[in-house]
Amino acid sequence: MTYVVTDNCIMCKYTDCVEVCPVDCFYEGENTLVIHPDECIDCGVCEPECPADAIRPDTEPDMESWVEFNRKYSELWPVITRKKDPMPGYQDMDGVAGKLEKYFSEAPGEGD
């Protein structure tokens, strides 16, 4: 099992989760985070830390595409281990449907 970041992180990008990760397996894009599924040790401490409920275990239904999404971008983006402010307007974007299609950016974030 591994944990993955899903589309509710897009345009919110809370980083509460990165501070509690014992193996530093979060990677930062311009407007979202991902977890490297091969580095995640399945401890689960990140899941309850996400205010947007964007972190899910890969054992839930229909998570296969999210595992591959997280793997792809974790290999392209820089690691992030420190908490940062969420994105401007994050309150309005939490829970918005279709964020992957409408708002996702492949650009890397700043990382640490």
WOCOR-V771966 format. One record per pair of residues at least 12 apart in sequence whose ideal C-beta (glycine too) atoms are under 10 Angstrom apart, sorted by the first residue. I is the first residue (numbers start at 1). J is the second residue. Records with the same first field share a line. If there is no record, write none. Layout:
I = J / J
//
This chain:
1 = 37 / 40 / 42 / 44 / 57 / 58 / 59
2 = 25 / 35 / 36 / 37 / 38 / 39 / 40 / 41 / 42 / 57 / 58 / 59 / 63 / 67 / 70 / 71
3 = 17 / 21 / 25 / 35 / 37 / 40 / 41 / 42 / 43 / 44 / 45 / 46 / 47 / 50 / 55 / 56 / 57 / 58 / 59 / 63 / 66 / 67 / 70
4 = 34 / 35 / 36 / 37 / 40 / 54 / 55 / 56 / 57 / 58 / 60 / 63 / 64 / 65 / 66 / 67 / 68 / 69 / 70 / 71 / 74
5 = 17 / 26 / 27 / 29 / 32 / 33 / 34 / 35 / 46 / 50 / 52 / 54 / 55 / 56 / 66 / 69 / 70 / 73 / 74
6 = 32 / 34 / 50 / 52 / 53 / 54 / 55 / 56 / 60 / 62 / 63 / 65 / 66 / 69 / 70 / 99 / 100
7 = 32 / 52 / 54 / 66 / 69 / 96 / 97 / 98 / 99 / 100 / 101 / 102 / 103 / 104
8 = 32 / 50 / 51 / 52 / 53 / 54 / 55 / 56 / 93 / 94 / 95 / 96 / 97 / 99 / 100
9 = 29 / 31 / 32 / 33 / 34 / 50 / 52 / 53 / 54 / 55 / 86 / 87 / 90 / 93 / 94 / 99 / 104
10 = 29 / 30 / 31 / 32 / 33 / 52 / 54 / 87 / 93 / 96 / 98 / 99 / 100 / 101 / 102 / 103 / 104 / 105
11 = 31 / 32 / 52 / 86 / 87 / 88 / 89 / 90 / 92 / 93 / 94 / 96 / 99 / 102 / 103 / 104 / 105
12 = 31 / 32 / 33 / 50 / 51 / 52 / 54 / 86 / 87 / 89 / 90 / 91 / 92 / 93 / 94 / 95 / 96 / 99
13 = 28 / 29 / 30 / 31 / 32 / 33 / 52 / 54 / 80 / 84 / 85 / 86 / 87 / 90 / 93 / 109
14 = 33 / 49 / 50 / 51 / 52 / 54 / 55 / 83 / 84 / 85 / 86 / 87 / 90 / 94
15 = 28 / 33 / 49 / 50 / 80 / 81 / 82 / 83 / 84 / 85 / 86 / 109
16 = 46 / 48 / 49 / 50 / 51 / 52 / 83 / 86
17 = 33 / 35 / 45 / 46 / 47 / 48 / 49 / 50 / 51 / 52 / 54 / 55 / 80 / 83
18 = 33 / 35 / 46 / 49 / 79 / 80 / 81 / 82 / 83 / 84 / 112
19 = 45 / 46 / 49 / 80 / 81 / 82 / 83
20 = 43 / 45 / 46 / 47 / 48 / 49 / 83
21 = 35 / 39 / 40 / 41 / 43 / 45 / 46 / 49 / 80 / 81
22 = 41 / 43 / 45 / 46
23 = 35 / 36 / 39 / 40 / 41 / 43 / 81
24 = 36 / 39 / 79 / 80 / 81 / 112
25 = 37 / 38 / 39 / 40 / 41 / 46 / 70 / 74 / 79 / 81
26 = 39 / 40 / 46 / 55 / 70 / 74 / 77 / 79 / 80 / 81 / 111
27 = 39 / 70 / 73 / 74 / 75 / 76 / 77 / 78 / 79 / 80 / 108 / 109 / 111
28 = 73 / 74 / 77 / 78 / 79 / 80 / 81 / 84 / 108 / 109 / 110 / 111 / 112
29 = 73 / 74 / 76 / 77 / 78 / 80 / 104 / 105 / 106 / 107 / 108 / 109 / 111
30 = 77 / 87 / 104 / 105 / 106 / 107 / 108 / 109 / 110
31 = 87 / 93 / 99 / 103 / 104 / 105 / 106 / 107 / 109
32 = 54 / 69 / 73 / 77 / 87 / 99 / 100 / 103 / 104 / 105 / 109
33 = 46 / 50 / 54 / 55 / 70 / 73 / 74 / 77 / 80 / 109
34 = 66 / 69 / 70 / 71 / 72 / 73 / 74 / 75 / 76 / 77 / 80
35 = 55 / 58 / 66 / 67 / 70 / 71 / 73 / 74
36 = 70 / 71 / 73 / 74 / 75 / 77 / 79
37 = 58 / 66 / 67 / 68 / 69 / 70 / 71 / 74
38 = 67 / 70 / 71 / 74 / 75
39 = 71 / 74 / 79
40 = 57 / 58 / 70 / 74
42 = 57 / 58 / 59
44 = 57
49 = 83
51 = 86 / 90 / 94
52 = 86 / 90 / 93 / 94 / 95
53 = 94 / 95
54 = 94 / 99
58 = 70
65 = 100
66 = 100
69 = 100 / 104
72 = 106
73 = 104 / 106 / 108
76 = 106 / 107 / 108
77 = 106 / 107 / 108 / 109 / 110 / 111
78 = 108 / 109 / 110 / 111 / 112
79 = 111 / 112
80 = 109 / 110 / 111 / 112
81 = 111 / 112
82 = 111 / 112
84 = 109 / 110 / 112
//
